[in-house]
Amino acid sequence: MSEDARPEPAMAGHGGDEAEQRVRSAVKDCVHCGFCLPACPTYSLWGEEMDSPRGRIHLVSQLLDGAPLTPATAEHFDRCLGCMACMTACPSGVQYDQIIEAGREWAEAGVNPLAGSPAGEATGGAAGGAGVGVGVGPALTAPRSVADRLTRSAIFALFPYPRRLRAAIAPLRLAQRTGADRLLARTGLVGRVSPAAEQALRLAPASRPAPPGRLPERVAALGPRRAVVGMLTGCVQSVFFPGVNAATARVLAAEGCDVIIPRSQGCCGALSLHSGRVAEAAQFARQTIETFEAAGVDVIVVNSAGCGSAMKEYERLFAGLAEEGGADEEATATASPALPGQLEATSWAARAALLSSRVRDLSEFLDSLEPVAPRRPVPVVAAYHDACHLGHAQGITAQPRSLLRAIPGLELVELRDAGVCCGSAGVYNLLQPDAASALGTRKADSVAASGAALLISANPGCTLQISAALAAQGVTIRTAHVAEVLDASINGVPLA
C-alpha cells in the first residue's frame, strides 16, 4: 500500500462480549486507592477527579453500565495524555491502557459501548464503528464539535504520511529562513483560525542538515555479523529527524548487525492507535506486519518510543478485533514464510503476536546485545528524559542510562522529574495546547535547573516539545537522540 493511500476501515469493530468483558475486568481491578493521583500530570495541573486515572475509570464504568457518552465525558478522555505513569504507580496492576484506549475509541467513534449507535441516533443495531459490544442503548450527544473533528481529520490525513508531511513543511522551511514564521506568530492570526496549526508552527524545529540521499535498504555489519535486524524509520522521525535514523543504522552496523530498512514500510499506526482510531491503526499495522515479515529479520529495532510501544501492542490490537469473514483466509494467503515461525502463524492475531514478540527499542536491543564497538570520549554534561511510552509503557529506563554512562567523558545527570510527561504525547500537544504548554514549561524548568548542556531523549515528539518549551524561555540547550550520542562516541560523528 502506498503511503498516500488512506487506509479503509478493515474491520467492523471490537469483538463484542469478549472485548467488553476485558474492559470490565480491568475496571473492576481498580480499588480506588488514589496512588495514581500524584503520578497523573493532568490531575496535578487541575486537581479535578475526572481528570485523574481513577476518575476516568469511573467514567468508563458508567458507560459500560449504559450511561450516555456526553461531550463532557469525551473531553475527560481527550485530556488524558496516555502517559501511563499511573500504571507504574498502581499497586493493583490496573491495566489503565486498555481502559483509556476503550474510552478514546468510543469518543472517536461517537458510540455508546452498549448501544453501538452513532452519536445522536438510537437504533437497534451495530453502527459498524469500533465500539465494544452491540445492542440497544440511549441516544447520544455528539461528543466533539465540528471544528474538533475537522482538526483531527486533518492531523490524521497528514502526520502518518511522510511524503505529505514533507510537502507540508516545505513552505514552513521557507518561512523559517526568511523570518516570516516569527512575524506570523506575532500577529496571532494562525491561532485564531486554528489553535492546532499555531501549535504545530511553534513546535516545528529549525531545519537541520539532512543525511545525503536516502538510507540504503541494507547496511552491512562491520566485522562479524551478530544479528540481522529490521529498522523502522517512522513518520515524524524520518521527516524531522532523518539524522537519527542514519545514526541508528550506523550504530547497529558498528555493533555487528546487518540492518534491513524496507522501502515499503509506512506508518506503524501508533498515532492512530493511541488516539482511538482503531480500524485505521489496524490497517497500518497490517502493512507493517507484512513489510517486516517479508524482510526476514531476527528483530525489528525501533528508535521512537511511541512507535515501539504501539508495535508491541499489535498482539492485543488484533486479539481484540472481531475480524471480518474471510480474514483468516486472507491472512494465510498473504503470510510470508520469511519471518521464522510464520508458517505456523496464519491468522492476523497470530501474525501480530509473532511480530510483537520481535520488536525491541534501540536501547533495549543494544543493551541485551552487549555492545562491543569501542567508544570515544564525548565530553558533555547531559540529562536524559524518559519518554513516557518507553519508561512507563515499555518499562525501559535502565538500558538507555547504562549505554550513556558507558561513554567516556559523558556525565549523566538526572532530571528532578525525568519520568513525568513533557506534554507531547503523540498529537496531544496539537489538540490540547494549553495543557501541553503548561507541562512543557515544567519540563523546561527542570532541564534548565539540571545544569546539563545536552538533553537526550528517545522520542521525536518529546524532543520537539521540550525544545520548543526551552526556546520559549530563551534557554539554549542542545538536544539529541540516544542513537546520535552513541554515534558520536562510536563513529566520531559530531553532535549537531
TORZARO-801106 format. One record per residue: residue in three letters; x, y, z of N, C-alpha, C in turn. Coordinates in pm, whole numbers, plus 32768, in hexadecimal, padded with zeros to 4 digits. Last residue first. Example, Ala and Ser with C-alpha at 12.3 -4.5 7.8 and 13.67 -1.06 7.14 Angstrom:
BEGIN
SER85057F1F82C485577F9682CA850A80038313ALA85277DC7830C84CE7E3E830C85287EB6830C
//
This chain:
BEGIN
ALA89C186E086778994875D8638899387CF869ELEU8AEB862F86BC8A62864D86E08A3C86D486A5PRO8BB7858F85C28B9D85FD86228B0A860C863FVAL8C12844285C58BBB84A385808B98851285E1GLY8CAA8371862C8CE583F686248C93845D85DAASN8C40827A86568C6C829A85CD8CA9832685BFILE8C12826C876E8C4381F887228C83821F869ESER8BBD836D87BF8C25832488098C6482B587B6ALA8AFC83B587068B6C8410871D8BE083C78762ASP8A4E82DF87278A9182F186A78B0B834C86B6LEU89EC831488258A3B829C880F8A8B82A6878EVAL896183FE87E489CE840488468A2883898838GLU88A5839D8730890684018703897C840C8763ALA880E82EC87CD885A82B9875A88C4831B872DVAL8790839B888087F2833B88B3884B83088841HIS877D84DF87E68746845B87FF87B584038836ALA87A08629886F87CE85B9881E8783853B8844THR87C6878C888F8778871188A187AF86A68845ARG885B889C89418858883F88D1880287C688F4ILE87B989B789B587F7893889DC87ED88DB8964THR876B8AEF8A0887A78AA6899987F18A2B89CFVAL864A8B998A6586B58B3F8A9286E88AF08A1BGLY85688C328A4785E88C6C8A20865F8C1A8A4CGLN847D8BBA8A6F84BA8BF78AE585418C378AC5ALA844D8B50897883EF8BB589A984258BFD8A25ALA85128A8E896F85218B04891B84C68B75894ALEU84A189CF8A1D851F8A118A4085318A9289F1ALA83C38986898283B089C18A07842D8A088A37ALA843E891A889F83E88990889183D489D68917SER84C388408916850F88A788D084BE892788C3ILE83E987AA896D844387E689D1849788538991GLN836E87618875832587A588DF838387ED8940LEU843886DE87DF83F5875587AA83B587A6881BTHR84708609889384D98667886B849D86E88835CYS837A8586889983B185C18914841B862988F2GLY836A852C878F8307858A87C4833885D08842PRO843F84748779844284F4873183DF855A8766ASN84E483DC8885846583EA88408460847187FAALA85A983CF893C859D835D88E0851A83628895SER869884D189978615848F899E8615841C893BILE876D85AE8A418761853489F186D784F88A06LEU87FA86E98A3F8784869C8A69877586268A09LEU891C87848AB088E1872F8A47886B86E38A83ALA897288058B888986884B8B09894787FF8A95ALA88D088198CC888FE87CC8C54891088268BDAGLY8865888E8DA588ED88B38D828924886A8D09SER8763886D8DF687BD87FA8E02884F881F8DE9ALA86C089418DBD86F689388E45875D88C98E54ALA867089078CB986C7897B8CD0870989748D59VAL85CA882B8CED8642881B8C9A86A4888D8CB4SER850188A38D86855088368DBE85D288238D72ASP849689578CD184CE89878D4F852B891F8D8BALA843588A58C1284A288FF8BEE84E589388C6BLYS836488308CA483D687DE8C7B844E88368C58ARG82BB890D8CC282F088C88D38836C88778D13THR8281893E8BB482C789A38C04830489658C80GLY81F488588B72827388748B3082C588DA8B7DLEU810E887C8C0A8168880D8C2B81F188218BEAALA80A7895C8B8580C289628C14812388F58C3ESER808788F78A8280E589658A9A810989708B2EALA7FC088378AAA8044880E8A7A80AD887B8A96ALA7EE988D78AF57F1F88768B547FAC884D8B2CASP7ED089678A007EE489AB8A807F21894D8AE7PRO7EA988AC892B7F2288FF89327F39894189B9GLN7E3B87A888D47E2987E0895B7E9F883F8976LEU7E89876D87D17DFA876D87F17DDB87AA887ALEU7F9D877787CE7F5287BD87667EC087CF878CASN7FE986D988A0800F876788A57FD287B98835TYR7F8885DE884D7F47862488BC7F6986B988BBVAL7FEF853387997FB985B087637F72860187CFGLY80D984B9887180A084A287EC8072852587AFALA81318552896080C984EA895F808784D788D7SER818F865289DC818A8633894D811C85CD8932GLY81AF867E8AE8813A86B98AA88130869D8A14CYS826D85FC8B75829086838B49821B86C98B04CYS822F85338C95821385548C09823485E68BEAVAL833784CB8D6682B885128D5A82A785418CCAGLY842F845C8D9383C584038D67833D84458D59ALA84D085308DF184F384EB8D74848184988D3DASP84D2860A8EA1845285CD8E788465857F8DF8ARG85D486578EC7858386428F4084FD86008F20LEU86BC85A28DFD8657860B8E0B860385EE8E87GLU880A85468E40877C85228E408725859F8E4BVAL892485438D6588DF85788DDB884A85578DCFLEU8A4484B08CF289B284AA8CEA897584DB8D6DGLU8B53850A8C418B1E850F8CC98A8685178CC2LEU8C3384738B6D8BA884A38B788B7B849A8C09GLY8D2F84008B718D2484918B728C9784C78B7FPRO8CCF82D88AC48D3583248B0D8D1D83BB8B02ILE8BA1823C8AF08BEB82938A948C5182E38AE4ALA8B0781B98BA38B7C81708B728BD181C48B12ARG8A2B82548BC98A9582598C308B1382108C05LEU899282048AEE89CA828B8AF38A3B82948B58LEU894780FE8B30899281188AB589D781A08AB9SER88BA812F8C1E893080D98C20898680F28BA5ARG87E681C98BC1884682048C1F88C781B28C24PRO875C81108B23879B81858AE6880281C78B40GLN871C804A8BF78770802B8B8387AB80A78B40ALA866880AB8CB886F580938CDD874E80878C62THR856F80BF8C3B85AA81368C78864081248C92ILE846380378BBC84F180438B97852880C68BCDGLY83547FFD8BC483A77FDC8C38843C7FE48C1DGLN82A080468B0682F67FD38AE883507FAC8B5DALA820E81148B8581C780B18B33821B80358B19HIS82D781A68C178260816F8C58822080FF8C06GLY83B581CC8B5D83C681B08BEB834F816D8C2BLEU833B81E68A5C83AF818F8A7183B981688B04HIS826E82928A6D825382118A2C82CC81B68A2ACYS82F1836F8AE7828B83208B30827482978AF2ALA844D83978AE583D0839E8A99836B83408AD9ASP851684228BCE84CF83A48BB3845183C08B63HIS863284D78B7D85A284DF8B968561845B8B71TYR876E850E8C01871B84B38BB3868A84C08BDEALA886D86008BDA87F985D08C2687A685788BCAALA89D2862B8BDF8954860F8B9B88EA85E18BFCVAL8AF886C58BA28A9A86AB8C0F8A10869F8BD0VAL8BFC86368ADA8B85868B8AE78B3886638B64PRO8CD385AA8A118CD785FA8A8B8C63865C8A93VAL8CE5848189AC8C8884ED89888C7D85458A04PRO8DE983A489438DB0840189A68D5084648965ARG8D83827D888B8DD782F3889B8D9A834C8906ARG8D6A811E88B18D2D81A188C78D9A820D88D1PRO8D5E7FF887DD8DA6805688358D6080DE883BALA8C557F0F87E48C9B7F7887998CE17FD787FAVAL8BBC7E6A88818C4B7E4988758C997EB6882CPRO8A9E7E4589598AEC7E9188F68B817E6E88F9GLU89BE7D6889828A407D7E89C08A9E7DC1895DLEU88BE7D49893789227D1688DB89AF7D1B8917SER882C7DD089F388287D3D89F788937CFF899EASP88657ED589A2888B7EAB8A28888E7E138A32LEU87F27ED988A388827EE788B288B27EB8893APHE86DD7EBB88E487247E59889287BA7E6088A8GLU86A67F9B898186887F1589B486D87EAC8968SER86E3806788CF87318057894B87207FCC8985LEU861C8035880586AB803687E686FF801F8863ASP851A7F4A885C854D7FD3885885E47FCD8841ARG84A97E3E879785007E6C8803851D7F0187EFVAL83D47D38873283EC7DC8873584417DEC87AEARG83877C338736840A7C5086FE842C7CE686FESER82887C21878E82ED7BDF87DF837A7BFF87B0SER81FB7C9586BE820B7CDF873B827B7CA58790LEU81FC7BC08605824A7C3885EA82627C88866ALEU81567B0A868B81DD7AE4866782337B5F864DALA80687B9986A080AC7B6D871A813D7B4B86FDALA80277BB6859180427C2C85E380907C078660ARG7FF67AAE854E80637AF6850C808A7B72855BALA7F1A7A7B85F07F957A2F8604800C7A7685C4ALA7E617B3185867E847B3786147F077AEF862ETRP7E4D7ADE847E7E887B60849B7EB17B6A852DSER7EBA7987845E7E5379EB84767E977A708491THR7FA578EE84477F5D791183CE7EE7796F83E5ALA80BC787584A4806B78E684D2801D791E845DGLU815A77B7843880FB7788849C809C77F784C8LEU81F9784C839081A377E68353813B77B383B5GLN829378EC843B8221792683F781C378BD83BBGLY8379789B84B482FC787A84F9828178A784AFPRO843979A8843A84387924847A83B7790E84C9LEU83C97A44831983DD7A5683A983D579CF83EDALA838F79DC821D84147A12823784307A2282CBPRO829D798081C582E97926821B8371795D8243SER818E7A6281D882107A43819D825C79E681FBALA80357A64819880A27A4C81F681217A2781ABTHR7F5D7A7B80F57FC47AE380E9803B7ACA8144ALA7EBC79A081307EE779B580A67F597A18809BTHR7E8A79C0823F7ED6794C82117F0E79648186ALA7DF07AA6823A7E6F7AA782827EC77A338254GLU7D137A4B81AD7D667AB481747DEF7AB581B7GLU7CB2799482667CDE796481E57D3879CA81A0ASP7C757A4283347CDE79DF834A7D1179A682C7ALA7BA87AD682BB7C257B1882E27C947AB482F6GLY7AB17A6F82807B1B7A57821F7BA07A928246GLY79F97B70831E79FA7AEB82E37A677ADD827AGLU7AC77C4583EE7A5B7C2C83907A667BA08356GLU7B1E7C1E85447B437C2484B87ACB7C028460ALA7B087CDD86507AB97C74860F7AD37C7D857ALEU7C257D1A87147BD27D4386A37B877CCC866AGLY7CCE7CC087D67C537D0188007BF87D2A878FALA7DA97C5F87507D5D7C0087A17CD77C3A87C8PHE7E0B7D4786E17DC87CE786897D7C7C7D86D6LEU7E6A7DCC87CB7E137E0F876A7DC67DAA8718ARG7F187D1888437E9A7D3688857E377D778825GLU7FE37D1B877F7FA57C9C87A87F1C7CB787E7TYR80317E2787737FEB7DEA87027FA27D6A872CGLU80CA7E978837803B7E8588557FF07E4387E3LYS81BD7EBE87CC81B57E55883281257E3A885BMET817B7F98873181977F1986EF81987EA48750ALA815B805F87F980E9803487A781037FAD8766SER82648075885B81F6804E88B4818080198865GLY82E880CC8774830A804C87B1829D8019880CCYS826F81C887528262816086EB827E80D68726GLY82BD82518839822F823A881E821881CD87B8ALA83DB8252881F8398820F888F830581F08872SER849F8201871384398260874083E1821A87A6ASN853D813F86A8857F81AB86F18520821A871BVAL85367FE1869884E8805C868D852C80C886E0VAL857D7EB885EF85AE7F1F864A85657FA1862EILE85167D7985E284F67DFC85A9851D7E648610VAL85DB7C5385A785A47CB58604857E7D3185B5ASP86217BB584CF86167B78855485C67BD085B3VAL85737BC8838F85D07BF983F585B97BB2847BGLY84E97BC9828F85377B5882C0859E7B7D8329ALA843D7C74820B84C97C9E821985237C2E824DALA833C7C1C821783847C04819A84197C2481A6GLU82F77C7A831382F87BEA82F8834F7BCC827FPHE82FB7D8882E6836B7D4F8331836A7CB6832FTHR82127DA8824582947DDC821B83077D968263GLU81417D3982D981667CFE825981F27D29822EILE81417DEF83B481597D5F83C981887D1E8347THR80FE7EDC8331817F7ED0837581A37E3E838CGLN7FFE7EA382D680667EC2827580F07EB082B4ARG7F807E7E83CE7F867E11836D7FF67E278308ALA7F937F80843B7FDA7F10847A7FE77E9B8419PHE7EE68011839A7F758032839B7FC67FBD83D3GLN7DFD7F8C83EB7E277F8583607EBB7FA98352ALA7DF17FCB84FB7DFC7F3F84D27E2B7F328442ALA7DCB80DF84F67E4780A8852F7E5C80188500GLU7CC880E5848C7D36812184437DBB80E98472ALA7C3E806C855E7C3D802F84D97CAE80648483VAL7C77812486357CA4809986387CA7805985AEARG7CB9822F86AB7C94821386207CC081848600GLY7D13828087A47C908242879A7C638220870ESER7E1282D787B27DAB833E87AB7D2083048796HIS7EC2820C87A27EBF825488227E5A82C78822LEU7E9A81C286977E76816787037E6681B28786SER7F0182A186077E74827A85FC7E4882268672LEU800E829F864F7FBD831686687F2882F58665ALA805A819485FA805F81BF86868006823786A3GLY806D812A84FC7FE8813685377FE6816C85C4CYS8153812A846D813980B284BD80AF80B584FFCYS81648199831B814481B583A78126813383F0GLY823080C2825681E78140826781D3815982FAGLN831D8017818282DE80328204829A80B98205SER83A27FE3809B83107FDD809682CE8000811AARG84AF7FDD80CB84798054808A83E080578091PRO85387F5F81F884DE7F4A818684A77FCD814FILE86647F368255860B7FAA825D85AA7FA481E8ILE872C7E6C831786D07E6A82A5866B7EDC82B9VAL88717E4B837787F97E9B838E87A67E9F830EASP89367D6A841C89047D8D8398887F7DD383AECYS89FA7DC7853389767DA484FF89697DC8846BGLY8ADA7E1585CB8AD77D92858B8A527D668555GLU8AE37F1386278AD57EAA868C8AC07E21864EALA8AE27FA585428B5F7FA1858F8B5C7F3585FAALA89D37F8A84FF8A397F4A84AB8ABD7F3E84F6LEU8962802785CB89427F9985C289AB7F4F856EVAL89D08121858589ED80E4860889D3804E8605ARG8960814D848689F2814684988A188101851BALA884C815384BF888280ED8464891980DE8478THR88428234856A881681B08599885281418543ALA8893830184BF88E782DE853288C482548566ALA87B683048412883C82E783DD889A82BC844DASN86EE834A84C886E982C98484877182A2844CVAL87488448850E873A83E28576873683578537GLY873884D9842387BC84B9845887B8845184C5PRO862C850F8403866684A283B486F1847B83E4PHE8558859A849E85D9856F84D5861684FD8484PHE847485D5840B84B3863E8459853F861A848CVAL844584E2837884358566833B848485D18387SER84728406841884B2840B839584AB84948355GLN83D5844484FD84668431850784AA8444847EVAL82D18445849C830B84C284CD83A384B784D3CYS82E58327844682AC839583F882EC84198420GLY83DA821384388378826D8474834A82DC8419THR848E8148840584BC81D383F4845A8239842ALEU84F48020849A84818076847C84B281058472MET85C37F24842885BE7FA8846885447FF5843AGLY86207DD4847385D47E33842485D07EB7846FVAL87577D25848C86E97D7084C986A27DC68461VAL88157C1B84D387D67C5D845F87597CA28494ALA89487C02858E88B67BFE8582888D7C3E84FFARG8A5A7BF785738A207BC385F089887BB685E9ARG8B637BD284978AD47BED84A48A9C7BA98521PRO8CA27C6584CD8C4D7BED84D08BBB7C1184E6GLY8CB37DAD842E8CEB7D3D84788C8D7CC78475LEU8B917E58840F8C227E6D84118C5E7DFE8467ALA8A7F7DF883428AC37DF783C38B577E1183B0ALA89EE7ECB82488A367E5282708A797E6482F8VAL88B27F2F821089317F628242897B7EEA827EARG87C27F40811788127EE7816988957F2D818FGLU874E8011809886F57FA980CD87417F468125PRO87DC815080FC87D680D780A9877A806F80E8LEU873682858125877A821581648772819C8108ARG876783778021871283208073876782B680B6GLY8841849F803287FC842D7FF487A583E08055PRO88F68507814D88EC850780BA88A584898087PRO88378570826988988513822E888985118197ALA87FB86D1828E87C98648827E883785F08246PRO882387CD837C885F878B8307883286F98300ARG86E0883D83EA87658809840787A087CE8387SER8603894C841C863A88E983C086C788C183E9ALA8567895E855985B4899B84EE85F1892D8499PRO843288AC859784BF88CC85B084FD8917853CALA82F1890B85FD834488E2858B83D6890B85A3LEU825A897886C982A888FF86E4830B88DD8676ARG81D88A4F8659822F8A6786CD828D89F086E3LEU814189D5859581A88A34856D820C8A4C85DEALA80958942863B80EF88FB85E08160895685B1GLN80058A0E86B3805D89BB870580C1896F86AEGLU7F788A6C85D67FD38AC6861E80378A778672ALA7EDE898B859E7F4289B8853D7FA78A15857EALA7E3E898686847E96891486677F03893D8604PRO7DA98A7386737E0B8A6386DF7E6D89F186C5SER7D588B1A855C7D698A9085877DD38A8885F5VAL7D198C30855A7CDF8BD684F67CE48B458527ARG7DA88C93862D7D188CB286257CD28C5785C2GLY7EA78C3A85F27E628C0686687DCE8C228666VAL7EE68CD985147EDA8C4785057E8B8C0B8579LEU7EF58DDC85847E8E8DBB85227E798D258517GLY7FB68E4186247F4F8DF086647EE38DC28605THR80928ED985DA800D8F0C85B77F9D8EC185FFARG816E8E468624814F8EBF867180C48EF58653ALA81748D7F856181558D5A85EB812D8DD4863DLEU81C78E10848381408DD7848481168DB38512LEU82CE8E4584D182728EB384B781E28E8384BFARG83338D4684D8832F8D94855382CF8E0A8546ASP831B8CFC83CB82D68CAE843182CA8CFD84B3ALA83C28DA5833D83328DBB833282E58D6D839CGLY84CC8D768330849A8DB683AA84058DCF83A8THR85318CEA825F85198D78824884EC8DC282C5ARG85438BE782C185BB8C25828A85AB8CBC827AGLN843B8BB4830B84A28BB78371851F8BFF833FALA83BD8BB2821083998C19827284028C2582E0LEU84358ACD81A5844B8B4E8165842D8BC081C6ARG83CB8A108254845C8A21824D847F8AA8820DLEU82BC8A27821482EA8A4E829883818A658299PRO82AC89BC811382968A4C812582C68A7D81AEALA82EC88AA8166834288F48109832A898B8113ILE8239882181FC82988874824482F488C381E8ALA81A087948142815E87FA819481C3885581DAALA825286DE80D7821A8745808081DE87B780D1ARG827C863F81B982EC8689817E82B986FA8125LEU817A85D781D781B2862B82408228867D820BARG815F853780F5810785AB81068142860D816CARG8225847C8135822D84CA80B981D7854780C2PRO81D28409822E824C845A8223825284B081A5TYR80B283F682C780DF83E8823D815A84418226PRO8040842D83BC806C83A383A280A7838D8317PHE8001854983A18076851B83ED809C848983D6LEU7F10856682F47F95859D82D880068552831DALA7E24850B83467E39850582B57EC685318290PHE7E298547844D7E3E84BB84297E4184A48391ILE7DFD865C84447E77862684837E9285998451ALA7CFF866983CE7D7286A4838A7DF5866A83C1SER7C6185EE84907C6985B4840A7CE385E883BFARG7C8286A285637CB58619856F7CC285D784E6THR7BFF878084F57C8C8788851B7CCA86FD8523LEU7AFC871D84D97B47874584627BDD874C847FARG7AB986F585E47ABE8682858B7B0C86A3850CASP7AC187FD863F7B1C879A86787B298722861CALA79F1886F85AA7A7A88A2859B7AE0883C85CFVAL791587E3860A793B87D4857E79CB8800856ASER795A8753874F792987BB86F67955879E8668ARG7901861487DB7964867587AE792686D8874DPRO782E856C881E7891858C888478F485F7885AALA76DB859287F07759859187A777C985BF8803THR762B84CD88D6764B855388AB76D0854F8863LEU755A83B1888E75D483F088BD75DD8480888EALA744F82E4890C7485833F88A874FB838988E4PRO749681A889B1745E822E89AB7499827E8938GLY7489806A88FE74B580C389697478814C8957VAL749B7F1D889974497F96889E74767FEA8913GLY75CF7E9C880C754E7E8C884A75027F0F8848VAL77257E36884776BA7E6C87F576377E57883FGLY78867E66889B77FF7E3388B0779A7E768855VAL79427F7E8880793F7EFC88C178AE7ED488D5GLY796A8021873D7940801787C879437F8A87FCALA79B0807786467A128029868E79EA8014871EGLY7892804C856E7905809785A1795E803B85EFGLY77AF7FDA852178227FBD84CF789B800D84F8ALA76DE7FFE85C476FC806B8569776C8049850AALA75E97F0085FE76717F35860A76887FA085A1GLY74927F57865174FD7F07861775837F498628GLY73C07FF5869A73C87F7286D574397F1E86A1THR740A814A86F073E180E1869573EE805B86DAALA74118293870E73F4821E876073BD81B38704GLU7501839086D0749F8331869C748B82C18700GLY75C7842D873B754D846F871374E4841286DBALA76D4836D86C776A883D9871E762B841B86E5PRO76768221866076BA82A086497681830B86A4SER7672810D8746762C816986ED767B81E886D9GLY76B8804D87FD76F18040877876B1809E8714ALA76658030890876038046889F763A802A8814LEU7735800E89B376CB7FAA89B876697FB78945PRO77DF80E3897C7814805B897777AA7FEE897EASN777381D58896776181A0891D778F810E891DVAL7846828987C177F7820F87D477EE81EC8867GLY78F9832F8739787783638763781682F3877EALA79F982E786FA798F82B286A5790682ED86C5GLU7A86836C87C27AA9838487377A38835986DAALA7A12830188A97A068390888F7A2283AF87FCTRP7A5F81F4888E79D18217888F79BD82AB886FGLU7B738214889C7B3681D688267AA381FB881DARG7B96827889997BB782CC89267B78829788A6GLY7B4781998A317B0282198A3C7B1B827389C5ALA7C0980DC89DF7B7A80C489C57B2D814889C9GLU7CEC81578A427CE1814189B17C518124898BILE7CBB814F8B517CB681D28B0E7CB081C18A76ILE7CCC80358B7A7C5480818B9F7C4D81048B53GLN7DC97FE78B2C7D557FAE8AE87CD77FFE8B02ASP7E6080808BE17E6F80968B527DF9805E8B04TYR7E2A801C8CDC7DEB80998CB57DF680B28C20GLN7E1B7F188D707E427F2C8CE57DFB7FA88CAEVAL7E937F1B8EB87E237F3A8E607E577F588DD3GLY7F397EC38F8A7F517E968F017EDF7EAF8EA2SER7F2A7F2590857ECC7EB990637EDF7E868FD5PRO7FCA800090A77FF07F8590EF7F9A7F0D90CACYS803380E08FAE7FC280928FE17FEF80129028ALA810781668F3580E981848FC2808481249000THR8103810C8E31817E80F98E7F816181088F14MET800881668DED802080D68DF0809F80B58E3DCYS802882788DEE7FD0823C8E527FE781A68E5DALA80BB82AA8D1080FF82B88D9180AB82788E00MET804882A68C15805082288C5E80A482308CDECYS800683708B69809483618B8C80B082E18BDAGLY7F1C83D18B007F4283478ADF7FD2832A8B03LEU7EB984C78B3F7F3084C28AEC7F4E84368AB9CYS7D6785218B397DCB84C18B697E3F84BD8B09ARG7CAF85B88AB57D1385FF8B067D7E85A38B3EASP7C0085038A477C5D854889EF7CCC858F8A3CPHE7B6B84BB8B297BBE84568AE67C29849A8A91HIS7AF085B08B597B4785788BC07BA0850A8B86GLU7A5A85C88A6D7AC686278A887B2585F28AF3ALA799D84FD8A867A0284F38A1D7A7785508A37THR790785708B58794E84F18B6C79BD84E18B05ALA78A386548AD778F786638B4E794785E48B68PRO780485E88A07787D863589E778DB86448A5FTHR77A784968A6F779085258A627810856D8A38LEU771A83738A47779D83AD8A2D778884418A0FPRO763C82FF8B497657833A8AC576E483728ABDALA766581C38BF5765B82548BF77678828D8B6CGLY768480AD8C00761C80E58BAC760D817B8BAEASP775980418C8176D680298CBE766580708C75LEU782880A48BF0780D80148BE777867FF08C23LEU781E81A98C4E77FA818C8BC477DA80F98BB0GLN787881838D5477F081B58D3C77C381988CADSER797E812D8D1E792180D48D64789181008D4EVAL79E582168CB179D881A08C5D7977813C8C9BLEU79DF82B58D9B798F82DB8D26797C82648CC8HIS7A98822E8E3C7A0C82388E6779B2825C8DF0ILE7B7D825D8DA97B4F81D28DB97ABC81D28DE3ARG7B90836D8DD37B71833D8D4D7B4482AB8D4FGLY7BCE83728EE57B5383B08EB47B2D837E8E2AARG7CC682EE8EE77C5682B78F347BD182EF8F02PRO7D62839E8E497D4583158E1B7CCD82DA8E64SER7CC084E38E3D7D2284868E767D0483FB8E40ASP7BF8858B8DFE7C7085928DAC7CE385488DEEMET7B40856C8EC27B21852E8E427B93853D8DDDGLU7BB786078F8E7BAF85768F9A7B9785338F14GLU7C9D87058F607C1486DA8F417C0F86428F3EGLY7D8C878E8F6D7D51875C8FE97CC1872D8FD8TRP7E1D87F48E947D98882B8EB07D5A87FC8F33LEU7F2487878E907F07880A8E567E8788458E8DSER7F10868E8F047F6886F08F457F50877C8F0ETYR7E6D86158E497E37862D8ECF7E8E86948F18THR7F2286098D777EAD86608D6A7E6986778DF0PRO7FEE85568DD9800C85E28DB97F90863B8DB0CYS7FDF847A8EE57F9884A48E6C7FB385388E4DALA8048843B8FD7809784168F61805C844E8EE0PRO7F8B847C9095800384D0908C805A84B09013LEU7EC983A790497EAE843690407F2C848B9039CYS7EFC829D90717F1282D38FEB7F0A836B8FE7PHE7EAB825F916E7F3C826691557F5B82A590CDGLY7D9D823B919D7DCF82C391887E6482CF9174CYS7D02815891B87D5E817A92247D9682079217HIS7C4080CD91257C2A815B91477C87818B91B6VAL7C717FDC90BC7C3D7FDC91467C30806A917BCYS7C457F4B8F837C627FC88FCB7C217FC79054ASP7BDE7E6A8F0F7C5C7E5C8F577C807ED98FA7LYS7B037EB98E7C7AEB7E818F017B6B7E708F53VAL7B7E7F048D8B7B3E7F6A8DDF7B2D7F378E6EALA7BCB7E0B8D297C327E6D8D4A7BF97ED98DA5SER7ACE7D9C8CFE7B297D5E8D5E7B957DC08D89ARG7A697E428C367A267E3B8CB87A837E028D24VAL7B1C7E028B677B1D7E898B9F7ADA7E8A8C29ARG7AD37CF78B427B5D7D188B607B667DA38B9FGLN79C77D0A8AFE79EB7CCB8B7E7A7B7CEA8BA5GLU79DF7D818A0179997DC78A6E79C07D8E8AF5ALA7A607CB789757AA47D36898B7A647D8389FDGLU79927BF189827A1A7BD689B27A657C5789D2ASP78AB7C66890E78AE7C41899B793B7C2F89D0GLY793E7D0687FD78C97CF8885178E57CD588E0GLY7A4B7D36878B7A047CB8878A799F7CA887F8HIS7A467E7386E37A767E1587477A177D9E8754GLY7A037E8685817A127EBA86087A477E518665ALA7A197E4B8473799F7E8984A479AF7EC08530MET7B407EA483C17AF57E4D84197A7B7E97844EALA7BC37F58832B7BCB7ECD82FE7B727E72834FPRO7B97809082A07B7E803D83157B727FAC82ECGLU7CA180D681B87C1380C781D37C0080738250PRO7DB081B981BF7D7A813481D87CE5813681F1ARG7E08827E80AB7DD0827F81327D9081F8814DALA7F2B827F80077EA8823E80017E718233808EASP802682DA80257FC0833E800A7F3583028000GLU80CA8201804380B0825180BA804382B780A3SER804180DA7FA4809181547FA2806B81AA8017MET80557F8880008000800080008058807B8000
//
